[in-house]
Amino acid sequence: MTPYHFLRTFRQVAGMTPHQFVLRLRMHRAAIRLRRSQESISTIAFDAGFNDLSTFNRRFRRVMGVSPSTYRTRGGRGRPLSIG
């Protein structure tokens, strides 16, 4: 299977690109850790594979509708996150 065919097939099945899928999965796992632990946001961001805290904050806000700290203080209330 060529990379292009894989990308096209993945998008048809999952409704998003592999990159978008991986990003949402990482955000989902980070959101769970924000709700369930008191670990620092930077630790969660770096463990989720983000090398830069500001990138994590910006993407989290874009996907979840609130910042990671607001998400945590609200007990995990933000936009619903669907993985696919």
C-alpha positions in Angstrom: 0.0 0.0 0.0 1.4 3.4 -0.9 1.5 6.2 1.7 -1.1 8.1 -0.3 -3.5 5.2 -0.5 -3.0 4.6 3.3 -3.8 8.3 4.0 -6.9 8.3 1.8 -8.2 5.0 3.2 -7.5 6.0 6.8 -9.3 9.3 6.3 -12.3 7.5 4.8 -12.5 5.0 7.7 -11.6 7.3 10.6 -12.9 10.7 9.3 -9.5 12.3 10.0 -5.9 12.0 9.0 -3.5 9.8 10.9 -1.8 13.0 12.3 -5.1 14.3 13.5 -6.0 11.0 15.1 -2.7 10.8 17.0 -3.1 14.4 18.2 -6.6 13.7 19.5 -5.4 10.5 21.2 -2.6 12.4 22.9 -5.0 15.2 24.0 -7.5 12.6 25.3 -4.8 10.9 27.4 -3.6 14.3 28.7 -7.2 15.3 29.6 -7.6 12.1 31.6 -4.4 12.8 33.5 -5.5 16.4 34.1 -8.7 15.1 35.7 -7.3 12.3 37.7 -3.9 13.5 38.9 -2.3 16.5 40.5 0.8 16.2 38.3 2.0 19.5 36.8 0.6 20.5 33.4 4.1 20.6 32.0 4.8 17.0 33.1 1.6 15.9 31.5 2.4 17.9 28.3 5.9 16.5 28.0 4.7 12.9 28.7 2.1 13.3 26.0 4.8 14.0 23.5 4.8 17.8 23.3 8.3 19.4 23.4 6.9 22.8 24.1 4.4 23.7 26.8 3.0 26.7 24.8 2.2 24.4 21.9 0.4 22.0 24.2 -1.6 24.8 25.8 -2.5 26.2 22.4 -3.6 22.9 20.9 -5.4 21.8 24.1 -7.4 25.0 24.1 -8.2 24.6 20.4 -9.4 21.0 20.9 -11.0 21.2 24.3 -12.3 24.8 24.2 -10.5 25.7 27.5 -7.0 25.9 28.8 -5.5 22.9 30.6 -5.6 24.6 34.0 -9.2 25.7 33.5 -10.1 22.2 32.3 -8.6 20.8 35.5 -10.3 23.3 37.9 -13.7 22.6 36.2 -13.3 18.9 36.8 -12.8 18.0 33.2 -15.5 20.1 31.7 -14.7 21.3 28.2 -15.7 20.3 24.8 -16.4 16.6 24.4 -13.4 14.9 22.7 -14.1 12.1 20.3 -11.3 9.9 19.1 -13.0 8.6 16.0 
